[in-house]
Amino acid sequence: MVTICLGTVAPSRYSIGKDVIARQLREEGYCLIDLGGNITVQTLEEAFSRKTFSLLALSCPEEECLNELNFLISWAVKQSIPVLIGGRAVNVHDVAALRSALKAPFLYYSCNVTDLLPVVQKALKLEPPAMPLHGKGKPFFLFEEEKALAEEMGLWILEGNRDHVVIHERTRQWCGECPGNINRTCPMSSGYFVQRSIQESRLFVEKFRRLFLIGLPVLKREEREVERKGRIAIWLAMKKLEGAFSKRFSQAVMFKLPIQCPLCPPEDCIMPLARCRRPQDQFPMHEEYNIDMMETARVIAGDRRSMEMYALLLADPFPKEKVNQDRCPESKERKAPERPRDSCQG
């Protein structure tokens, strides 16, 4: 049986990505050596002395892990062990650069669980790693108000189309590992937003003529989850951008960035009760509509060199008659799902 060793690179103990990968590999029947978080070369040497393995899988979720990552790859090269890398702090370009710099021809990159198994199989066969993907999105001309907001927040915007949206049933693959302090205020976990069916999700996307991918530099973990000031600025700027696109296209719907809602102090948040003090300032979530954001962003933007967060924006709705009669004839009586509008004074 093939044995795979995996862990999160030191100094990070953040294990969500690694745990999701481990679960997927176990389901496929692979034998795992799970070293947990904060792994170093010494950790690997001790594990390898007890039992050899055919593949090393490393999760690199923080920039602080990159230095140790180099040492781990160098160790694996000496042992002639292929290495698979994933996590927020790396992308396919980084891995390609490391492949050259460290003379590691069998260094592979996995974007998420969608491509995990094919990449693992390729690595075990020592086949050549895939090259970076070029996106299908096109630059979009911004009006002055939109351009000012984009420049202020360091945003970039590409236009895609509805065919670029990847919808499937596994978009909540991370939720089972969500830490309690995040899960407590998650609109999906509380029931504030309810996950739609695949058909409802497709119908919702098909309501709109235009689709845009918005990206901005990724925040550090503390900024995404703890510090509020920067998140509030980003959140409100995205709301303004949504409003600007609504003026231009009669209606626009912006999806939520992967950051914790900063609108209320944590002690005042009533989201655990499936309620919100500022419902008008909420965004729908990609997972609500079964949208695989990482794969959708990859189709539109390709394998970009920098670390970014992404959100979709849908705009310019078709007339209702056209949606019902031309695009979705099998669903004439079915309305697209509405966003919840619960509120609480206080």
Residue, then its C-alpha position, 0 to 999 in steps of 0.5 A: m500500500v502506498t504511504i503518504c506523509l503529510g503535515t503543516v509547515a512550521p511555524s504554523r499549526y493551522s491545520i484546516g487545509k491539511d486535515v481536509i486533504a488527509r480526509q480525502l486521501r484516507e477515503e481513497g485508501y492511501c496509508l497516511i503518516d499525519l505529522g500534524g502542524n509545525i513540522t520541521v526537517q527534524t520531524l521528517e527525519e524522525a518519521f522517516s526513520r520509523k517508516t518510509f513513505s512514497l510522497l510528502a504532502l505539505s500545507c503552507p498556509e502562512e508566509e512565515c512558513l516559506n523559509e522552513l518549506n525550502f529546507l523540507i523540500s531540500w531534504a525530500v530531494k536528497q531522499s528522492i521523494p516527490v513533494l506535493i505543496g498546497g496552502r494559501a502562502v504558495n501558488v503554482h508559480d511559486v512551486a515552479a520557481l522552487r522546482s528550478a531553484l532547489k533542483a527538485p523536478f518532482l515538486y507538485y502543486s495542488c490548488n484544492v481538493t478538486d485537483l488533489l487526487p489527479v496530482v497525487q497520482k501524477a506525483l506517485k508516477l513521477e510524471p512531469p508537473a503541470m505548468p501554470l494555467h492562463g485565465k479566460g477573463k478579460p480586462f474591464f473598463l471602469f467608470e471613474e467611481e469604480k476606478a477610484l474604489a479599485e485603486e484605493m483598495g488595490l483591487w483588480i477586476l476581470e470580466g468572465n462569463r457564466d460558463h466560467v462559474v464552477i458549481h458542485e456539491r462539495t463547496r463546503q469541504w472546509c466547514g467540518e474543520c472550521p474552528g469554533n471562534i469562526n464558526r460561531t459567527c458563520p452565516m452558513s453555520s447559523g442558518y442565516f444563509v441556507q445552502r441552495s440546491i445545484q439547480e437553484s444555484r445555476l438558475f441564480v447565476e443565469k439570471f445575469r448577463r455579466l460576471f466579474l471576478i474581483g481580487l485583492p491582496v490576501l490579508k494575514r490570518e490575524e487581519r482576516e479573523v481578529e483585527r477589524k479596522g482593515r476588514i471594515a474598510i475593505w467590506l464597506a469599499m466592496k459595498k460601494l463597488e456593488g452600488a456603483f455596478s448597480k447604478r451601471f447595470s440596474q442590479a448587481v450582486m456581490f459575493k462575500l470575500p473570505i474574511q470574517c464579518p467586521l461590522c459589529p464587535p464580536e461580543d455584539c454579534i447576533m449571527p449565532l442566532a441566525r440574525c444580523r443587526r445590519p442585514q443591508d450590509q451583508f453579502p451572500m456567500h459563494e458556498e450558499y450557491n455551491i460556487d467553488m470560488m478557487e476553481t472559478a477564480r482559476v478559470i477566469a484569472g489563471d494561476r496568478r503569481s500573487m496571493e489574493m482573495y476573490a469575490l464574484l460580482l453578478a450584474d445586468p439581469f436578464p428580463k424575468e420573461k427571458v430568464n424563464q422562457d429562454r434560458c430555463p424553460e424547465s423552471k418557469e414557475r420557480k423563482a430564484p432564491e432571495r437573500p434573507r432580510d432578517s434584522c434586529q434592533g439594538 
